[in-house]
Every structure is written in C-alpha cells, then in structure tokens.
Amino acid sequence: MNKLLLGALLSLSMLSTTAIPADAATRHVSKRHAHRKTVKRVGVGAGAGAAVGALAGGGKGAAIGALAGGGAGAAYDHHKKKQGQ
C-alpha cells in the first residue's frame, strides 16, 4: 500500500512539473532593451506617417503625418507591452 501511494505521488509530481508550458516562465528584459523597442516602434510609425503625409500634402502634411504616425506607434507599443504581461 505504501509503495502504491508513493508511486502515485511521485508520478503526480513528475507530471505536474512537465505540464507547465515553457513560455510560462518569466523572462527578464532589461529596461534599455524595452526602451529601444519603444523608440524603434514610435520612430517607424513617425517615419511612415511623414512619408505618407509628404505624398499627400507636402511639408505640412509630412509634419501632420509624422505626429499621427508617432502616436500610432506609441499606441502599438503600449498594446504590445500590455499583451506581454
């Protein structure tokens, strides 16, 4: 009886440790790396917005497009950071 109980307990403990998904482990991301991602996302959005704005409305359109694209990049970055939690 003791061997059966011990075997069942051992099997259950081994099964529970292997059932945890690998991506459930927390990873440490440095603040520098996180800030770099934010700057890249906002910069790409601003650049794309400026390009579209320049094609659509010249200099003033480029400025408006850069602001809109930067805002969209910031919103995307915020979304991705919340999704990672």
PDB file with SEQRES, HELIX, SHEET and CRYST1 records, atoms N, CA, C and O in Angstrom:
SEQRES   1 A   85  MET ASN LYS LEU LEU LEU GLY ALA LEU LEU SER LEU SER          
SEQRES   2 A   85  MET LEU SER THR THR ALA ILE PRO ALA ASP ALA ALA THR          
SEQRES   3 A   85  ARG HIS VAL SER LYS ARG HIS ALA HIS ARG LYS THR VAL          
SEQRES   4 A   85  LYS ARG VAL GLY VAL GLY ALA GLY ALA GLY ALA ALA VAL          
SEQRES   5 A   85  GLY ALA LEU ALA GLY GLY GLY LYS GLY ALA ALA ILE GLY          
SEQRES   6 A   85  ALA LEU ALA GLY GLY GLY ALA GLY ALA ALA TYR ASP HIS          
SEQRES   7 A   85  HIS LYS LYS LYS GLN GLY GLN                                  
HELIX    1 AA1 ASN A    2  THR A   18  1                                  17    
HELIX    2 AA2 ALA A   22  ALA A   24  5                                   3    
HELIX    3 AA3 LYS A   31  GLN A   83  1                                  53    
CRYST1    1.000    1.000    1.000  90.00  90.00  90.00 P 1           1          
ATOM      1  N   MET A   1       0.812  -1.190   0.000  1.00  0.00           N  
ATOM      2  CA  MET A   1       0.000   0.000   0.000  1.00  0.00           C  
ATOM      3  C   MET A   1       0.860   1.260   0.000  1.00  0.00           C  
ATOM      4  O   MET A   1       0.565   2.207  -0.730  1.00  0.00           O  
ATOM      5  N   ASN A   2       1.922   1.283   0.812  1.00  0.00           N  
ATOM      6  CA  ASN A   2       2.805   2.441   0.869  1.00  0.00           C  
ATOM      7  C   ASN A   2       3.526   2.652  -0.454  1.00  0.00           C  
ATOM      8  O   ASN A   2       3.718   3.789  -0.886  1.00  0.00           O  
ATOM      9  N   LYS A   3       3.931   1.543  -1.108  1.00  0.00           N  
ATOM     10  CA  LYS A   3       4.616   1.664  -2.397  1.00  0.00           C  
ATOM     11  C   LYS A   3       3.666   2.215  -3.460  1.00  0.00           C  
ATOM     12  O   LYS A   3       4.076   3.007  -4.308  1.00  0.00           O  
ATOM     13  N   LEU A   4       2.424   1.807  -3.417  1.00  0.00           N  
ATOM     14  CA  LEU A   4       1.436   2.289  -4.374  1.00  0.00           C  
ATOM     15  C   LEU A   4       1.187   3.783  -4.180  1.00  0.00           C  
ATOM     16  O   LEU A   4       1.130   4.537  -5.151  1.00  0.00           O  
ATOM     17  N   LEU A   5       1.041   4.205  -2.939  1.00  0.00           N  
ATOM     18  CA  LEU A   5       0.831   5.617  -2.632  1.00  0.00           C  
ATOM     19  C   LEU A   5       2.044   6.451  -3.005  1.00  0.00           C  
ATOM     20  O   LEU A   5       1.908   7.536  -3.571  1.00  0.00           O  
ATOM     21  N   LEU A   6       3.222   5.950  -2.691  1.00  0.00           N  
ATOM     22  CA  LEU A   6       4.457   6.659  -3.033  1.00  0.00           C  
ATOM     23  C   LEU A   6       4.630   6.756  -4.547  1.00  0.00           C  
ATOM     24  O   LEU A   6       5.041   7.796  -5.063  1.00  0.00           O  
ATOM     25  N   GLY A   7       4.316   5.676  -5.254  1.00  0.00           N  
ATOM     26  CA  GLY A   7       4.407   5.674  -6.720  1.00  0.00           C  
ATOM     27  C   GLY A   7       3.435   6.669  -7.346  1.00  0.00           C  
ATOM     28  O   GLY A   7       3.779   7.386  -8.286  1.00  0.00           O  
ATOM     29  N   ALA A   8       2.220   6.701  -6.813  1.00  0.00           N  
ATOM     30  CA  ALA A   8       1.222   7.642  -7.332  1.00  0.00           C  
ATOM     31  C   ALA A   8       1.637   9.079  -7.060  1.00  0.00           C  
ATOM     32  O   ALA A   8       1.487   9.941  -7.926  1.00  0.00           O  
ATOM     33  N   LEU A   9       2.158   9.346  -5.869  1.00  0.00           N  
ATOM     34  CA  LEU A   9       2.603  10.693  -5.522  1.00  0.00           C  
ATOM     35  C   LEU A   9       3.777  11.130  -6.383  1.00  0.00           C  
ATOM     36  O   LEU A   9       3.831  12.273  -6.838  1.00  0.00           O  
ATOM     37  N   LEU A  10       4.713  10.221  -6.605  1.00  0.00           N  
ATOM     38  CA  LEU A  10       5.878  10.524  -7.444  1.00  0.00           C  
ATOM     39  C   LEU A  10       5.452  10.783  -8.887  1.00  0.00           C  
ATOM     40  O   LEU A  10       5.948  11.711  -9.525  1.00  0.00           O  
ATOM     41  N   SER A  11       4.547   9.974  -9.395  1.00  0.00           N  
ATOM     42  CA  SER A  11       4.059  10.161 -10.766  1.00  0.00           C  
ATOM     43  C   SER A  11       3.335  11.488 -10.922  1.00  0.00           C  
ATOM     44  O   SER A  11       3.516  12.193 -11.915  1.00  0.00           O  
ATOM     45  N   LEU A  12       2.525  11.819  -9.947  1.00  0.00           N  
ATOM     46  CA  LEU A  12       1.805  13.081  -9.997  1.00  0.00           C  
ATOM     47  C   LEU A  12       2.744  14.275  -9.949  1.00  0.00           C  
ATOM     48  O   LEU A  12       2.539  15.250 -10.672  1.00  0.00           O  
ATOM     49  N   SER A  13       3.762  14.216  -9.114  1.00  0.00           N  
ATOM     50  CA  SER A  13       4.701  15.338  -9.022  1.00  0.00           C  
ATOM     51  C   SER A  13       5.499  15.488 -10.310  1.00  0.00           C  
ATOM     52  O   SER A  13       5.763  16.608 -10.749  1.00  0.00           O  
ATOM     53  N   MET A  14       5.886  14.369 -10.921  1.00  0.00           N  
ATOM     54  CA  MET A  14       6.622  14.458 -12.189  1.00  0.00           C  
ATOM     55  C   MET A  14       5.727  14.992 -13.305  1.00  0.00           C  
ATOM     56  O   MET A  14       6.171  15.780 -14.140  1.00  0.00           O  
ATOM     57  N   LEU A  15       4.478  14.565 -13.316  1.00  0.00           N  
ATOM     58  CA  LEU A  15       3.543  15.031 -14.337  1.00  0.00           C  
ATOM     59  C   LEU A  15       3.255  16.520 -14.191  1.00  0.00           C  
ATOM     60  O   LEU A  15       3.167  17.236 -15.188  1.00  0.00           O  
ATOM     61  N   SER A  16       3.109  16.984 -12.968  1.00  0.00           N  
ATOM     62  CA  SER A  16       2.792  18.401 -12.764  1.00  0.00           C  
ATOM     63  C   SER A  16       3.957  19.304 -13.151  1.00  0.00           C  
ATOM     64  O   SER A  16       3.730  20.426 -13.605  1.00  0.00           O  
ATOM     65  N   THR A  17       5.184  18.854 -12.989  1.00  0.00           N  
ATOM     66  CA  THR A  17       6.322  19.704 -13.363  1.00  0.00           C  
ATOM     67  C   THR A  17       6.531  19.729 -14.865  1.00  0.00           C  
ATOM     68  O   THR A  17       7.045  20.717 -15.389  1.00  0.00           O  
ATOM     69  N   THR A  18       6.156  18.689 -15.566  1.00  0.00           N  
ATOM     70  CA  THR A  18       6.328  18.687 -17.019  1.00  0.00           C  
ATOM     71  C   THR A  18       5.141  19.310 -17.737  1.00  0.00           C  
ATOM     72  O   THR A  18       5.240  19.637 -18.919  1.00  0.00           O  
ATOM     73  N   ALA A  19       4.031  19.476 -17.050  1.00  0.00           N  
ATOM     74  CA  ALA A  19       2.836  20.033 -17.685  1.00  0.00           C  
ATOM     75  C   ALA A  19       2.879  21.549 -17.776  1.00  0.00           C  
ATOM     76  O   ALA A  19       2.058  22.133 -18.483  1.00  0.00           O  
ATOM     77  N   ILE A  20       3.798  22.204 -17.094  1.00  0.00           N  
ATOM     78  CA  ILE A  20       3.902  23.660 -17.138  1.00  0.00           C  
ATOM     79  C   ILE A  20       4.478  24.061 -18.492  1.00  0.00           C  
ATOM     80  O   ILE A  20       5.555  23.585 -18.853  1.00  0.00           O  
ATOM     81  N   PRO A  21       3.807  24.914 -19.249  1.00  0.00           N  
ATOM     82  CA  PRO A  21       4.332  25.302 -20.558  1.00  0.00           C  
ATOM     83  C   PRO A  21       5.637  26.090 -20.424  1.00  0.00           C  
ATOM     84  O   PRO A  21       5.866  26.794 -19.440  1.00  0.00           O  
ATOM     85  N   ALA A  22       6.465  25.949 -21.424  1.00  0.00           N  
ATOM     86  CA  ALA A  22       7.788  26.587 -21.386  1.00  0.00           C  
ATOM     87  C   ALA A  22       7.682  28.103 -21.402  1.00  0.00           C  
ATOM     88  O   ALA A  22       8.515  28.779 -20.799  1.00  0.00           O  
ATOM     89  N   ASP A  23       6.677  28.653 -22.079  1.00  0.00           N  
ATOM     90  CA  ASP A  23       6.572  30.111 -22.154  1.00  0.00           C  
ATOM     91  C   ASP A  23       5.973  30.712 -20.881  1.00  0.00           C  
ATOM     92  O   ASP A  23       5.873  31.934 -20.770  1.00  0.00           O  
ATOM     93  N   ALA A  24       5.578  29.880 -19.928  1.00  0.00           N  
ATOM     94  CA  ALA A  24       5.044  30.405 -18.672  1.00  0.00           C  
ATOM     95  C   ALA A  24       6.150  30.933 -17.772  1.00  0.00           C  
ATOM     96  O   ALA A  24       5.888  31.699 -16.845  1.00  0.00           O  
ATOM     97  N   ALA A  25       7.373  30.530 -18.037  1.00  0.00           N  
ATOM     98  CA  ALA A  25       8.488  31.026 -17.243  1.00  0.00           C  
ATOM     99  C   ALA A  25       8.690  32.504 -17.536  1.00  0.00           C  
ATOM    100  O   ALA A  25       8.601  32.934 -18.686  1.00  0.00           O  
ATOM    101  N   THR A  26       8.957  33.264 -16.513  1.00  0.00           N  
ATOM    102  CA  THR A  26       9.150  34.699 -16.717  1.00  0.00           C  
ATOM    103  C   THR A  26      10.545  34.965 -17.252  1.00  0.00           C  
ATOM    104  O   THR A  26      11.515  34.326 -16.845  1.00  0.00           O  
ATOM    105  N   ARG A  27      10.628  35.903 -18.157  1.00  0.00           N  
ATOM    106  CA  ARG A  27      11.909  36.297 -18.715  1.00  0.00           C  
ATOM    107  C   ARG A  27      12.207  37.706 -18.258  1.00  0.00           C  
ATOM    108  O   ARG A  27      11.308  38.530 -18.091  1.00  0.00           O  
ATOM    109  N   HIS A  28      13.475  37.964 -18.060  1.00  0.00           N  
ATOM    110  CA  HIS A  28      13.886  39.302 -17.658  1.00  0.00           C  
ATOM    111  C   HIS A  28      14.311  40.078 -18.897  1.00  0.00           C  
ATOM    112  O   HIS A  28      15.226  39.665 -19.609  1.00  0.00           O  
ATOM    113  N   VAL A  29      13.661  41.178 -19.148  1.00  0.00           N  
ATOM    114  CA  VAL A  29      14.031  42.058 -20.258  1.00  0.00           C  
ATOM    115  C   VAL A  29      14.558  43.343 -19.646  1.00  0.00           C  
ATOM    116  O   VAL A  29      13.895  43.973 -18.822  1.00  0.00           O  
ATOM    117  N   SER A  30      15.750  43.719 -20.056  1.00  0.00           N  
ATOM    118  CA  SER A  30      16.337  44.917 -19.473  1.00  0.00           C  
ATOM    119  C   SER A  30      15.553  46.150 -19.889  1.00  0.00           C  
ATOM    120  O   SER A  30      14.912  46.170 -20.940  1.00  0.00           O  
ATOM    121  N   LYS A  31      15.612  47.181 -19.050  1.00  0.00           N  
ATOM    122  CA  LYS A  31      14.891  48.422 -19.365  1.00  0.00           C  
ATOM    123  C   LYS A  31      15.452  49.067 -20.618  1.00  0.00           C  
ATOM    124  O   LYS A  31      14.709  49.671 -21.391  1.00  0.00           O  
ATOM    125  N   ARG A  32      16.761  48.943 -20.826  1.00  0.00           N  
ATOM    126  CA  ARG A  32      17.362  49.520 -22.016  1.00  0.00           C  
ATOM    127  C   ARG A  32      16.786  48.881 -23.268  1.00  0.00           C  
ATOM    128  O   ARG A  32      16.495  49.571 -24.245  1.00  0.00           O  
ATOM    129  N   HIS A  33      16.621  47.567 -23.242  1.00  0.00           N  
ATOM    130  CA  HIS A  33      16.067  46.870 -24.399  1.00  0.00           C  
ATOM    131  C   HIS A  33      14.607  47.270 -24.617  1.00  0.00           C  
ATOM    132  O   HIS A  33      14.179  47.453 -25.757  1.00  0.00           O  
ATOM    133  N   ALA A  34      13.851  47.404 -23.544  1.00  0.00           N  
ATOM    134  CA  ALA A  34      12.445  47.793 -23.663  1.00  0.00           C  
ATOM    135  C   ALA A  34      12.325  49.210 -24.220  1.00  0.00           C  
ATOM    136  O   ALA A  34      11.453  49.483 -25.045  1.00  0.00           O  
ATOM    137  N   HIS A  35      13.194  50.108 -23.771  1.00  0.00           N  
ATOM    138  CA  HIS A  35      13.161  51.486 -24.281  1.00  0.00           C  
ATOM    139  C   HIS A  35      13.563  51.529 -25.747  1.00  0.00           C  
ATOM    140  O   HIS A  35      13.018  52.311 -26.527  1.00  0.00           O  
ATOM    141  N   ARG A  36      14.517  50.688 -26.115  1.00  0.00           N  
ATOM    142  CA  ARG A  36      14.939  50.639 -27.514  1.00  0.00           C  
ATOM    143  C   ARG A  36      13.789  50.210 -28.409  1.00  0.00           C  
ATOM    144  O   ARG A  36      13.601  50.758 -29.495  1.00  0.00           O  
ATOM    145  N   LYS A  37      13.014  49.220 -27.946  1.00  0.00           N  
ATOM    146  CA  LYS A  37      11.856  48.766 -28.720  1.00  0.00           C  
ATOM    147  C   LYS A  37      10.837  49.891 -28.862  1.00  0.00           C  
ATOM    148  O   LYS A  37      10.273  50.088 -29.938  1.00  0.00           O  
ATOM    149  N   THR A  38      10.602  50.626 -27.782  1.00  0.00           N  
ATOM    150  CA  THR A  38       9.642  51.724 -27.820  1.00  0.00           C  
ATOM    151  C   THR A  38      10.085  52.789 -28.809  1.00  0.00           C  
ATOM    152  O   THR A  38       9.286  53.259 -29.619  1.00  0.00           O  
ATOM    153  N   VAL A  39      11.356  53.171 -28.747  1.00  0.00           N  
ATOM    154  CA  VAL A  39      11.875  54.201 -29.654  1.00  0.00           C  
ATOM    155  C   VAL A  39      11.771  53.728 -31.095  1.00  0.00           C  
ATOM    156  O   VAL A  39      11.418  54.505 -31.982  1.00  0.00           O  
ATOM    157  N   LYS A  40      12.074  52.464 -31.332  1.00  0.00           N  
ATOM    158  CA  LYS A  40      12.004  51.937 -32.694  1.00  0.00           C  
ATOM    159  C   LYS A  40      10.570  51.938 -33.215  1.00  0.00           C  
ATOM    160  O   LYS A  40      10.324  52.328 -34.357  1.00  0.00           O  
ATOM    161  N   ARG A  41       9.630  51.508 -32.389  1.00  0.00           N  
ATOM    162  CA  ARG A  41       8.231  51.454 -32.827  1.00  0.00           C  
ATOM    163  C   ARG A  41       7.675  52.844 -33.103  1.00  0.00           C  
ATOM    164  O   ARG A  41       6.992  53.048 -34.106  1.00  0.00           O  
ATOM    165  N   VAL A  42       7.958  53.796 -32.230  1.00  0.00           N  
ATOM    166  CA  VAL A  42       7.463  55.162 -32.426  1.00  0.00           C  
ATOM    167  C   VAL A  42       8.156  55.800 -33.628  1.00  0.00           C  
ATOM    168  O   VAL A  42       7.517  56.504 -34.410  1.00  0.00           O  
ATOM    169  N   GLY A  43       9.457  55.557 -33.779  1.00  0.00           N  
ATOM    170  CA  GLY A  43      10.201  56.122 -34.904  1.00  0.00           C  
ATOM    171  C   GLY A  43       9.737  55.598 -36.249  1.00  0.00           C  
ATOM    172  O   GLY A  43       9.608  56.358 -37.209  1.00  0.00           O  
ATOM    173  N   VAL A  44       9.487  54.301 -36.317  1.00  0.00           N  
ATOM    174  CA  VAL A  44       9.000  53.719 -37.574  1.00  0.00           C  
ATOM    175  C   VAL A  44       7.622  54.280 -37.908  1.00  0.00           C  
ATOM    176  O   VAL A  44       7.342  54.604 -39.062  1.00  0.00           O  
ATOM    177  N   GLY A  45       6.762  54.394 -36.897  1.00  0.00           N  
ATOM    178  CA  GLY A  45       5.436  54.972 -37.136  1.00  0.00           C  
ATOM    179  C   GLY A  45       5.520  56.405 -37.609  1.00  0.00           C  
ATOM    180  O   GLY A  45       4.797  56.806 -38.521  1.00  0.00           O  
ATOM    181  N   ALA A  46       6.406  57.189 -36.990  1.00  0.00           N  
ATOM    182  CA  ALA A  46       6.555  58.588 -37.383  1.00  0.00           C  
ATOM    183  C   ALA A  46       7.123  58.712 -38.796  1.00  0.00           C  
ATOM    184  O   ALA A  46       6.683  59.553 -39.579  1.00  0.00           O  
ATOM    185  N   GLY A  47       8.091  57.878 -39.108  1.00  0.00           N  
ATOM    186  CA  GLY A  47       8.673  57.914 -40.459  1.00  0.00           C  
ATOM    187  C   GLY A  47       7.676  57.539 -41.536  1.00  0.00           C  
ATOM    188  O   GLY A  47       7.599  58.183 -42.582  1.00  0.00           O  
ATOM    189  N   ALA A  48       6.910  56.487 -41.268  1.00  0.00           N  
ATOM    190  CA  ALA A  48       5.900  56.073 -42.242  1.00  0.00           C  
ATOM    191  C   ALA A  48       4.816  57.141 -42.383  1.00  0.00           C  
ATOM    192  O   ALA A  48       4.361  57.427 -43.491  1.00  0.00           O  
ATOM    193  N   GLY A  49       4.409  57.722 -41.267  1.00  0.00           N  
ATOM    194  CA  GLY A  49       3.401  58.781 -41.323  1.00  0.00           C  
ATOM    195  C   GLY A  49       3.893  60.003 -42.062  1.00  0.00           C  
ATOM    196  O   GLY A  49       3.135  60.626 -42.805  1.00  0.00           O  
ATOM    197  N   ALA A  50       5.167  60.359 -41.867  1.00  0.00           N  
ATOM    198  CA  ALA A  50       5.735  61.504 -42.572  1.00  0.00           C  
ATOM    199  C   ALA A  50       5.803  61.251 -44.067  1.00  0.00           C  
ATOM    200  O   ALA A  50       5.548  62.150 -44.868  1.00  0.00           O  
ATOM    201  N   ALA A  51       6.148  60.022 -44.442  1.00  0.00           N  
ATOM    202  CA  ALA A  51       6.224  59.689 -45.871  1.00  0.00           C  
ATOM    203  C   ALA A  51       4.854  59.779 -46.527  1.00  0.00           C  
ATOM    204  O   ALA A  51       4.712  60.353 -47.607  1.00  0.00           O  
ATOM    205  N   VAL A  52       3.866  59.222 -45.883  1.00  0.00           N  
ATOM    206  CA  VAL A  52       2.507  59.275 -46.443  1.00  0.00           C  
ATOM    207  C   VAL A  52       2.002  60.712 -46.467  1.00  0.00           C  
ATOM    208  O   VAL A  52       1.385  61.144 -47.441  1.00  0.00           O  
ATOM    209  N   GLY A  53       2.269  61.456 -45.384  1.00  0.00           N  
ATOM    210  CA  GLY A  53       1.837  62.850 -45.327  1.00  0.00           C  
ATOM    211  C   GLY A  53       2.511  63.709 -46.377  1.00  0.00           C  
ATOM    212  O   GLY A  53       1.881  64.604 -46.940  1.00  0.00           O  
ATOM    213  N   ALA A  54       3.787  63.452 -46.650  1.00  0.00           N  
ATOM    214  CA  ALA A  54       4.503  64.217 -47.672  1.00  0.00           C  
ATOM    215  C   ALA A  54       3.932  63.944 -49.057  1.00  0.00           C  
ATOM    216  O   ALA A  54       3.812  64.856 -49.876  1.00  0.00           O  
ATOM    217  N   LEU A  55       3.584  62.704 -49.314  1.00  0.00           N  
ATOM    218  CA  LEU A  55       2.991  62.370 -50.605  1.00  0.00           C  
ATOM    219  C   LEU A  55       1.606  62.995 -50.748  1.00  0.00           C  
ATOM    220  O   LEU A  55       1.213  63.405 -51.841  1.00  0.00           O  
ATOM    221  N   ALA A  56       0.883  63.065 -49.660  1.00  0.00           N  
ATOM    222  CA  ALA A  56      -0.489  63.567 -49.726  1.00  0.00           C  
ATOM    223  C   ALA A  56      -0.573  65.087 -49.675  1.00  0.00           C  
ATOM    224  O   ALA A  56      -1.396  65.685 -50.369  1.00  0.00           O  
ATOM    225  N   GLY A  57       0.283  65.726 -48.849  1.00  0.00           N  
ATOM    226  CA  GLY A  57       0.075  67.156 -48.677  1.00  0.00           C  
ATOM    227  C   GLY A  57       1.326  67.997 -48.556  1.00  0.00           C  
ATOM    228  O   GLY A  57       1.252  69.110 -48.033  1.00  0.00           O  
ATOM    229  N   GLY A  58       2.452  67.528 -49.005  1.00  0.00           N  
ATOM    230  CA  GLY A  58       3.668  68.348 -48.955  1.00  0.00           C  
ATOM    231  C   GLY A  58       4.256  68.446 -47.551  1.00  0.00           C  
ATOM    232  O   GLY A  58       4.143  67.509 -46.761  1.00  0.00           O  
ATOM    233  N   GLY A  59       4.887  69.585 -47.240  1.00  0.00           N  
ATOM    234  CA  GLY A  59       5.590  69.772 -45.977  1.00  0.00           C  
ATOM    235  C   GLY A  59       4.698  69.746 -44.758  1.00  0.00           C  
ATOM    236  O   GLY A  59       5.009  69.099 -43.758  1.00  0.00           O  
ATOM    237  N   LYS A  60       3.581  70.458 -44.848  1.00  0.00           N  
ATOM    238  CA  LYS A  60       2.661  70.480 -43.721  1.00  0.00           C  
ATOM    239  C   LYS A  60       2.037  69.100 -43.506  1.00  0.00           C  
ATOM    240  O   LYS A  60       1.819  68.683 -42.369  1.00  0.00           O  
ATOM    241  N   GLY A  61       1.756  68.408 -44.582  1.00  0.00           N  
ATOM    242  CA  GLY A  61       1.210  67.052 -44.489  1.00  0.00           C  
ATOM    243  C   GLY A  61       2.203  66.087 -43.883  1.00  0.00           C  
ATOM    244  O   GLY A  61       1.819  65.161 -43.169  1.00  0.00           O  
ATOM    245  N   ALA A  62       3.494  66.301 -44.165  1.00  0.00           N  
ATOM    246  CA  ALA A  62       4.528  65.445 -43.589  1.00  0.00           C  
ATOM    247  C   ALA A  62       4.600  65.622 -42.083  1.00  0.00           C  
ATOM    248  O   ALA A  62       4.762  64.651 -41.344  1.00  0.00           O  
ATOM    249  N   ALA A  63       4.478  66.861 -41.631  1.00  0.00           N  
ATOM    250  CA  ALA A  63       4.516  67.117 -40.188  1.00  0.00           C  
ATOM    251  C   ALA A  63       3.311  66.493 -39.495  1.00  0.00           C  
ATOM    252  O   ALA A  63       3.445  65.874 -38.439  1.00  0.00           O  
ATOM    253  N   ILE A  64       2.149  66.656 -40.084  1.00  0.00           N  
ATOM    254  CA  ILE A  64       0.935  66.075 -39.504  1.00  0.00           C  
ATOM    255  C   ILE A  64       1.021  64.551 -39.533  1.00  0.00           C  
ATOM    256  O   ILE A  64       0.644  63.883 -38.570  1.00  0.00           O  
ATOM    257  N   GLY A  65       1.518  64.007 -40.640  1.00  0.00           N  
ATOM    258  CA  GLY A  65       1.665  62.549 -40.756  1.00  0.00           C  
ATOM    259  C   GLY A  65       2.662  61.990 -39.754  1.00  0.00           C  
ATOM    260  O   GLY A  65       2.460  60.903 -39.212  1.00  0.00           O  
ATOM    261  N   ALA A  66       3.749  62.738 -39.502  1.00  0.00           N  
ATOM    262  CA  ALA A  66       4.738  62.287 -38.525  1.00  0.00           C  
ATOM    263  C   ALA A  66       4.133  62.248 -37.130  1.00  0.00           C  
ATOM    264  O   ALA A  66       4.375  61.308 -36.372  1.00  0.00           O  
ATOM    265  N   LEU A  67       3.354  63.256 -36.790  1.00  0.00           N  
ATOM    266  CA  LEU A  67       2.699  63.261 -35.476  1.00  0.00           C  
ATOM    267  C   LEU A  67       1.694  62.119 -35.349  1.00  0.00           C  
ATOM    268  O   LEU A  67       1.648  61.425 -34.334  1.00  0.00           O  
ATOM    269  N   ALA A  68       0.902  61.941 -36.380  1.00  0.00           N  
ATOM    270  CA  ALA A  68      -0.096  60.871 -36.349  1.00  0.00           C  
ATOM    271  C   ALA A  68       0.574  59.496 -36.317  1.00  0.00           C  
ATOM    272  O   ALA A  68       0.142  58.609 -35.581  1.00  0.00           O  
ATOM    273  N   GLY A  69       1.628  59.322 -37.116  1.00  0.00           N  
ATOM    274  CA  GLY A  69       2.347  58.046 -37.138  1.00  0.00           C  
ATOM    275  C   GLY A  69       3.063  57.768 -35.828  1.00  0.00           C  
ATOM    276  O   GLY A  69       3.089  56.628 -35.364  1.00  0.00           O  
ATOM    277  N   GLY A  70       3.645  58.799 -35.226  1.00  0.00           N  
ATOM    278  CA  GLY A  70       4.287  58.625 -33.925  1.00  0.00           C  
ATOM    279  C   GLY A  70       3.280  58.239 -32.857  1.00  0.00           C  
ATOM    280  O   GLY A  70       3.560  57.395 -32.005  1.00  0.00           O  
ATOM    281  N   GLY A  71       2.113  58.857 -32.903  1.00  0.00           N  
ATOM    282  CA  GLY A  71       1.053  58.490 -31.962  1.00  0.00           C  
ATOM    283  C   GLY A  71       0.582  57.063 -32.165  1.00  0.00           C  
ATOM    284  O   GLY A  71       0.334  56.340 -31.200  1.00  0.00           O  
ATOM    285  N   ALA A  72       0.462  56.662 -33.410  1.00  0.00           N  
ATOM    286  CA  ALA A  72       0.051  55.285 -33.705  1.00  0.00           C  
ATOM    287  C   ALA A  72       1.125  54.296 -33.248  1.00  0.00           C  
ATOM    288  O   ALA A  72       0.808  53.225 -32.730  1.00  0.00           O  
ATOM    289  N   GLY A  73       2.397  54.659 -33.442  1.00  0.00           N  
ATOM    290  CA  GLY A  73       3.487  53.797 -32.980  1.00  0.00           C  
ATOM    291  C   GLY A  73       3.500  53.672 -31.466  1.00  0.00           C  
ATOM    292  O   GLY A  73       3.757  52.592 -30.935  1.00  0.00           O  
ATOM    293  N   ALA A  74       3.226  54.770 -30.766  1.00  0.00           N  
ATOM    294  CA  ALA A  74       3.169  54.732 -29.304  1.00  0.00           C  
ATOM    295  C   ALA A  74       2.001  53.865 -28.825  1.00  0.00           C  
ATOM    296  O   ALA A  74       2.132  53.116 -27.857  1.00  0.00           O  
ATOM    297  N   ALA A  75       0.865  53.972 -29.508  1.00  0.00           N  
ATOM    298  CA  ALA A  75      -0.290  53.153 -29.146  1.00  0.00           C  
ATOM    299  C   ALA A  75       0.004  51.672 -29.391  1.00  0.00           C  
ATOM    300  O   ALA A  75      -0.379  50.821 -28.588  1.00  0.00           O  
ATOM    301  N   TYR A  76       0.680  51.365 -30.494  1.00  0.00           N  
ATOM    302  CA  TYR A  76       1.051  49.984 -30.801  1.00  0.00           C  
ATOM    303  C   TYR A  76       2.022  49.445 -29.758  1.00  0.00           C  
ATOM    304  O   TYR A  76       1.895  48.300 -29.324  1.00  0.00           O  
ATOM    305  N   ASP A  77       2.989  50.259 -29.354  1.00  0.00           N  
ATOM    306  CA  ASP A  77       3.949  49.845 -28.338  1.00  0.00           C  
ATOM    307  C   ASP A  77       3.250  49.563 -27.018  1.00  0.00           C  
ATOM    308  O   ASP A  77       3.556  48.576 -26.347  1.00  0.00           O  
ATOM    309  N   HIS A  78       2.313  50.425 -26.642  1.00  0.00           N  
ATOM    310  CA  HIS A  78       1.562  50.226 -25.406  1.00  0.00           C  
ATOM    311  C   HIS A  78       0.771  48.921 -25.473  1.00  0.00           C  
ATOM    312  O   HIS A  78       0.719  48.172 -24.497  1.00  0.00           O  
ATOM    313  N   HIS A  79       0.159  48.651 -26.617  1.00  0.00           N  
ATOM    314  CA  HIS A  79      -0.609  47.426 -26.812  1.00  0.00           C  
ATOM    315  C   HIS A  79       0.290  46.192 -26.684  1.00  0.00           C  
ATOM    316  O   HIS A  79      -0.079  45.225 -26.017  1.00  0.00           O  
ATOM    317  N   LYS A  80       1.453  46.220 -27.311  1.00  0.00           N  
ATOM    318  CA  LYS A  80       2.365  45.073 -27.273  1.00  0.00           C  
ATOM    319  C   LYS A  80       2.896  44.836 -25.863  1.00  0.00           C  
ATOM    320  O   LYS A  80       3.084  43.687 -25.465  1.00  0.00           O  
ATOM    321  N   LYS A  81       3.139  45.898 -25.101  1.00  0.00           N  
ATOM    322  CA  LYS A  81       3.625  45.736 -23.740  1.00  0.00           C  
ATOM    323  C   LYS A  81       2.541  45.152 -22.839  1.00  0.00           C  
ATOM    324  O   LYS A  81       2.836  44.329 -21.972  1.00  0.00           O  
ATOM    325  N   LYS A  82       1.303  45.565 -23.032  1.00  0.00           N  
ATOM    326  CA  LYS A  82       0.203  45.016 -22.245  1.00  0.00           C  
ATOM    327  C   LYS A  82      -0.057  43.564 -22.621  1.00  0.00           C  
ATOM    328  O   LYS A  82      -0.433  42.760 -21.769  1.00  0.00           O  
ATOM    329  N   GLN A  83       0.138  43.227 -23.880  1.00  0.00           N  
ATOM    330  CA  GLN A  83      -0.081  41.875 -24.361  1.00  0.00           C  
ATOM    331  C   GLN A  83       0.956  40.916 -23.769  1.00  0.00           C  
ATOM    332  O   GLN A  83       0.665  39.740 -23.551  1.00  0.00           O  
ATOM    333  N   GLY A  84       2.150  41.415 -23.514  1.00  0.00           N  
ATOM    334  CA  GLY A  84       3.211  40.575 -22.969  1.00  0.00           C  
ATOM    335  C   GLY A  84       3.054  40.256 -21.503  1.00  0.00           C  
ATOM    336  O   GLY A  84       3.750  39.372 -21.004  1.00  0.00           O  
ATOM    337  N   GLN A  85       2.181  40.925 -20.795  1.00  0.00           N  
ATOM    338  CA  GLN A  85       2.043  40.691 -19.355  1.00  0.00           C  
ATOM    339  C   GLN A  85       1.167  39.515 -19.058  1.00  0.00           C  
ATOM    340  O   GLN A  85       0.950  39.185 -17.892  1.00  0.00           O  
TER     341      GLN A  85                                                      
END                                                                             
